Amino acid sequence: MSLSITVGEAIVVPVEAQTWIAQRMTELQYTNTRWIEINVSTQRLIAWEGRTPVYAIIVSTGTDDHPTLVGSFTVQSKHRTARMQGDDYDVPDVPFVMYYDGNYGIHGAYWHRSFGTPVSHGCVNVAVDHAEWLFNWATIGTPVVVHY
């Protein structure tokens, strides 16, 4: 399940979706599973092992024009480097990329230091050293829960 907003709409997550996301997080906390939580409102990422937080960092998620998807996903693919292109950007050698929904992913960002502020085109930007840690810690299939 994923949710998104468009320009001009308020950032409102339906109660049903909030409840579903909260239930998913509770389920993951009662396992020994490694999982990643991304809070778009606070621009924070926490790596969990069950209910134990093992790594917490400041990130940059998508802007109002390019919002980060909200929902429950899994890491679909991992790439040590990737080229990311869009209508108004072309960034080579993006480090430690973990895609979790189509072109949406968690990756290192060497081109800015604005962590804690939404600046991306929808991905979750992380400082390169943190991206490397996450890349080495997570596996294909690692749950990723994104919420407000």
Buried (B, 14 or more C-beta within 10 A) or exposed (E): EBBBBEEEEEEEBEEEBBEBBEEBBEBBBEEEBBBBBBBBEEBBBBBBBBEEEEBEBBBBBBBEEBBBBBBBBBBBEBBEEBEBEEEEEEBEEBBBBBBBBEEBBBBBBEEEEBBEBBBBBBBBBBBBEBBBBBBEBBEEEBBBBBBB
